[in-house]
Amino acid sequence: MNFVSSVFVLFFIIVFLVYWRLNHRSQNLFLLSASLFFYGFWDYRLLPLILLSATIDFAAGINIVGSRSAAAKRGFLVLSIVSNLGLLGFFKYADFCVTSFASMLMFFGFYPSLPTLEIILPVGISFYTFQSMSYTIDIYRGRLKPTRRYLDFLLYVSFFPQLVAGPIERAERLLPRILKPRRKLTTAFATHAIKLIIVGYFQKVAIADTLAPIAESTFSRFRDLDSVSILIGVYVFAIQIYCDFSGYSKIARGTAGLLGISLVKNFDQPYFSRSCRELWTRWHISLSSWLRDYVYIPLGGNRISEKRTRRNLILTMLLGGIWHGAGWNFVVWGAIHGSYLIGGRVRNKPKRPDLRLLHWRNLAKMVLMFHLVCFTWIFFRCHDLGDATDMIIKLIDFSAEIPGLELVYLLVYGTLVLVLDYHLEMTSRRRGYLVALFSRNWLLETVLLTAMLLLALLVGGGQNAPFIYFQF
């Protein structure tokens, strides 16, 4: 059930109209039923997986607190971690491990016939396993008390606006919003949520889906293209994936907001970052903070020697790469980002920066960081490591033709909208609105939002590509 499909619109309208006529307990039961229906709509055979993950973590959380011995507490924590990572590993990485093992044997001169399992990847499994697992970890750390309401906890794990592509919510933040009665939906809060949905829909349909065919054509037939066309295609994908994921996150926050539940912000203009460290505080914020709190800091973070700090950065980003996909190209993608983070630590900083040059230095850093990220997108988007390597070689072996006007037009169009999104967000920080370009004049703001919605409807034409992060 795609967020920008007519089926989802009908589904959400029914949920919204029924939801606000119920009391708190009935709201939670109804919302849980709607969430399980939403997930079962993809494939009802996948429902036992999310139920299993939630049940194990719910029981583990209660037993961690109820156990008297430290060994028993650790045992239930290990049960939670092993079960979640076991489910994730089997369904997402089993075939990858088999094919990698076969490739290694072939390298040494053996040619085995190893069958792949051809396992269906459950949609959203990377998101809900991390979200559910963090609950038991926080209980073990003493930061959270377990809930005794199983159905409410199941709702926390399966809440449909953020179930299949995040943001990855923490129990200490989202669970109280589920356990406590929601406030009545005010006009201001509803207006803010609707603005989020419209802007997100515009980013997804009018920009990401428009650029998707160009990116697909570039990465599928790059061997027939010149270097300039490939480079433009990489830029196009950079804009596509940003608007695709940012658009999804805004729609998720907006739909949850209309149900009286706020979700964390997952994007903060990442392409305007001046360093890789800053980038990961702006891009997929919920995942990067999860990796920081549950991987990087437990490994020792930066509180130890510089050598071990670098090791921790590489290990954390390798896990981040593997989280995104079962392929060596994702491993390399994570390793490169890890090396960027290490490089940022050894960079010498001027003691007294010249304020007159500071603006231009920051601009140069943004441009450099954007291109470093675009380089990593090659590994992220290509089907495998071989294609990524060949594409980079093709870029280095420079060849140029006059680029097609369609590519240039769409690139400029996407860039302008990216700048618009930045402007809207910056203005919202000062005035307290999401879309505040004309916030002093409600009529102009309404016209702007209506134009964005109509343009998205006209451009979309009913043919919408799946969100990129659904595959993770």
N, C-alpha and C positions, 0 to 999 in steps of 0.2 A: 504494500500500500504506500505508494510514493506520496510524499508530502504535498507535491504540486499537482496531484491527480484529482479528478472530479470525485473519485470514490472516497478519497480521504476528506475532501471538503464536506461531502454528505455525511460521512462518519462523524466528523468533528461537530457538525451542526447538531446532530442528534445527541451526541454526548453532552454538548454545552447546554442544550435546552433541558435535558433531563437532570443533569448534574446539579444545577442551582435550585432545583425544586425539592432537593433531598436534605435531610439533616446530616450531621458530620459523619456518623457511623455508616449511614447508607451511601453517602458520597464516596467513602473509601471503598466500600464493597462494589459499588457500581463502577468506579474508576478502575479497580482491579480487574473486573470482568471485561471492561473495555480494553484495557491494556493487554490482557491475555488474548482477546479476540484479535486485536491489532497484530500481535506477534504471530498468532496462529494463522492469520490471513496470508502470511508469507509461505508458511509450510507448517501445518498442524503437527507434523511428526517431530518438530523441533521443540515443542512445548515441554516435554519431559526433561529436557536438558536444563532449561532455566529454572524449572521447579526443583530439580535435583540440586543445582548449585545453591539456590536460595535456602532449601531445607537444611542442607549440610551446614551452611554458615549460620543459620538461625540457631540450630542445636549447638554448634560449636561455641557461639557467643555466650549462650546460657551456661554451658558447662565450664567455660573458662573462668567465669565469675564464681560458679558453684564449687569448683574443685579447690581442695585445701592445699595440695602439694604443687610445688612449682613444676615438677615433672609432668603432672597431669595437665596443667594449664598449657605447657609447651606442646604436649601431645595433641590437644584439641586444636591449637593454632596450626600445627603441622598438618593435621587432617584437613583443615580448611584450605591451606595453601596448596597442598599436594592434590587435593580433589579438583580445585579450580584450575590449576596449571595443568593437571592431567587431562581434564576435559578440553582445555584450550589446545594443549599440545597434540592430542590425538586427532581432533577434528581439523586443526589448522596446519599441522606440521608433519603428520605421519607420511603423507605422500612425498613431501619435500625430503624427508630423511631417507626414504627408500631410494628415490632417484639420485640423491647425492651420494649414497653408498654405492649404487651401481656405477656412477660416474667415476668414483675413486677406484673401483675394481678394474674398470676399463682402462684407466690411466696406467695401471700396473700390468696390463696385458690380459686381463680376464674379461670375458664377455658374458656376464650372467643374464639370465632371463628372469628378472624379479618382477612379479606382478604389482602394480600399484593398486591401492585400495579404492581409488576414485571416490573419496569421501566428500559428501556435500558439506560445504562450509556453512554452519548456522549463522544467519545474519545477526550482527551485533554481538557475537560471542566475546570478542575482544573487549567490548565496553562493559557488558554486564558482569563478566567474571572479575574484572579489575574492581568494579564498583562494589560487588558483593564481598570480595576478599578483603578490601580495605576496612570493612565493618569489623571483622574479627580481629584484624591487626590492631585497630584502634582500641578495641575492648581489652586486648592483651596488654597494651601499653598503658591502660588505665585512663585513657582520654575519653572513654565513652562507656555508658552503661547499656547493657543489652535490653532490648525490648521483649516483652512477653507476648506481644500480639503478632502472631505468625502472619496473618493476612496483611497487616499493615507493613510488615517487613517485606513481604512478597511484592507489595505495591511499590515500595522503595526501590526494589531491584528491577521491576518490570514497568515502571511508569512510562507510558508510551511516547510522550514527546521527545524524551532523550534516550530511549531504549536502544535504538539500532545504530546511532552515530553520535552519541554523547550530547552534551558534555558529561564527563565522568564525575558524578556527584559524590560527595562525602556524606556518610551517614550522619555525622555531627551537624551537618547543615540542612540536608533535605529531610531526614527522618522526623525531626521535630515539626516541620511544616506539614507532614502527613499525620502525625499523631495528634496535633492540636487542631481545633476547628479553624477553618479559613474565615478571614474577614469577608464581609460582603464586597462584591465587585463594584468599585467606585468608577465613576465616569473617567476620571483622570487615569486610573490604572488600566482600564479597558482601552482607552485611547492610545496609551503608550504601547500596549500589547499589539493592537491592530497596526500601529505604525511599524513595529518590528516585523510583523508578518508581511506587510506590503513591501518594505525595503528588501527583506530576505527573498521574497518571491521574485522581485525585480532582478536581484543579483543572480539568482539561480536560472530563471527562464530567459530573461532578456540578454544576459551576458554569458553566463557559463554554458548554457545549452547552445547559444549561438556560436560560441567559439569552439565547442566540442568537436564538430566535424573537421575543422582545420587542424586541431591538435591530433586527432586520430589519423588524418591523412598524412601529416608530417611524420609521426612516429611509426606508421605502418609501411611507408614507402620512402624512408629517408635516403636509401641507397640510390634512388633516382633523382634526388634533389641536389641543388647546389648549396653551398655553405650558408649563404645569406637566407635562403628559404628555410633551412633547418633552424637557423638562429631565430628567425621570426616565429617559427612554430614552437620553439622552446618558450619564448616570451608569451605566446598565446596560451600555452598550457599553464604558465605561472599565473596568469590572470584568471584562467578558467578554474583552476583548483582553489584559488583564493575565494572567488565569488561563489563557487559551488559549496564549499564548506562553510564559509561565512554566512551565505544565504540560508543553509540548513540550520545553523546555530541560531540565527535570528528567528526563523519560523518556530523552532523548538521553544525558544524563550517566550515567544509571543503566544503560542498555543497553551503553554503551561501557565502563563500569566493570566489568560482568560479563564483558567480554572482556579485562580487564586494562589498559585504556587510559583515562586520565582526560582529561576535557574541561574547558575553562575555564567558570567560572560566568558566566552571561549576565544574571542579574537579582539585584538587591539592594534590595528594597523601594522601588522608584522613587517610589511615591506618597507616601512620607514625606520626600521631598526638600524642602529649604527654598529652593532656587534652581534655575534652569534648568541652570546649570553642574553642580550636584550631581545633578540628574535624569539627565543624560547620562553620569554615572559610575555610574549604577545601572540604567538601562534599556538593553537590547540592548548590553551592555558591549563585546562583541566588535566590533560595527559602529562604535560611537562611538570606540573606541580606534583602529580602522583608519582612520577619517576623520581623527582627530587626527594620527596618525603619517605618513600617506601623502598627506594633502591640506593640513590646517591648518598643520602645522609646515613643510613644504616651501614654502608660500606666504609664510612669514615668522613665522607664529604671532603672539605678542604681544611679540616682540623688536624691533619696529619702532614707527613712530608710531601714536598712538591711532587715527587715521583709517584707516590701512592695516590695523590689527588688526580694526577693525569690518568692513572689507571682507572680510577673510579669514574672519571668523565667518559673514558672510552667504553667501559663496561655498561654504563647507564645508557649511552647513546646507541650502542649495539643492541641492547634490549629494546630501545625505542624503535630501531630499524626493523628488528624481527617482529615486533608487535604489529607493524604495519603490513607485513606480508611475508609469506614463506618463499623466499628466494634470495639468492646470493646478491642480487642487485640491491635489495633492501638492507642487507648486512653492510655492503659498501656504503650505501647512503647514510646509515647510522654512523659508520666509522669516520666518514668525511666530516659530518657534523661534530663528532667528538674531537677530531683534529682541529676544527675551527675553534672550538671552545678552549682547547689547550693553547692554540696560537694566540687567542685573546688574552690569556694569562701572562704570556711572556712578552707581550707588546709593551714597549717603553712608553710611558706617559710623560709629557712635558710638565715640568714643575710649575711653570707660570705660563699658561697658554695666552697667546695674543688674542684678546677679545675681538679685535678687528678681523682676525682670520678664522675665529671659532665657527662662525656660521658656515663659511665655505668648507672648512674641514668636516663639519658634521654632514654637509651635503655630499661631499666626496665619500665619506664613510657609508652613507646610505646607498649611494650608487654602487659602490664596491660590494657591499653586503648583498644587495639585490642580485647582482650578477653571480656572486658565489652561491647564493641559494638557487638561482636558475641552473647553474652547473649541476647541483645535486639533483634537481628535478629530472635530469636526463636518466639517472639511475632509478629514480622513483617511478617514472612513467614507462620506461622501456620494458618489454616483456621479460627479458632476462639480461644477465650481465654481458653476454656476448653482443647483443644488440646495442647496449649502452656504450660498450667499448668501440664498436664500429661507428656509431654516431659521432663520438668524440673525435675519432680519427678523421672522419669526413669533415668535421668542422675545422680541424687543424690543417688539413690539406685543402687550403682555402680555394674556393671557386665561387664566382659571383655571376648572377644574372639579374636583370631588372625584376624585382619582386612584383607579384601580381597585385593589382590595385585592391582586390578584395581582402587579401591578407593585411595590407597596410591599413585599410579602412577599419577592419575589425580590431586590429591592434590598437589603433588610436582611440577607437570607440571604447574599448575595454579600459585603456589607461585613463581616459577622461572620467569614466564612472568610478574607477578606483580612487582618483583624486577627489571626486564628489563624496564618496563614502568617508574619506579621511576628513574632509571639511565638515560633514554632518556630525561626525563623532567628536571632533574638536569643539564644535559649537555647542554640542550637548553638554560637554563638561563645564562650560561657562554658564549655560542657561538652564540646564536640568531637563532637557528634552532630547529624545533620540534624533528626530528629524527637526532641526531648528533653523534651517536655512532661511525660512520666512516666518519664524515662530512669533514675531511681533504682529504678524498679520495672518490670522487664522484662515482667511479666504485664500490667500496665495499659497499657504501651506497645503490646504485641501486640494487646490488645483494641481500642485506639484505631485502630491501622492496619487491623485486620480490619474494624472498623466503617466506616472510610473506604472501603475496597475494596468492601464489600458495598453501601454506599449508592450508590457510583458505578455498580456493576453494575445495581442496581435502577432507578436514575434513568435510566441510559443506554438501556436497553431495546433495545440493538443498533442504534440510529439515532444515529450520530455524525457531526457536521458536520466538514468538512475543516478543518485548522488554517489560521488566517487568513494566516499568513506563507507558506503554500505558494504563494500567488499571486504572491509576490515572487521 
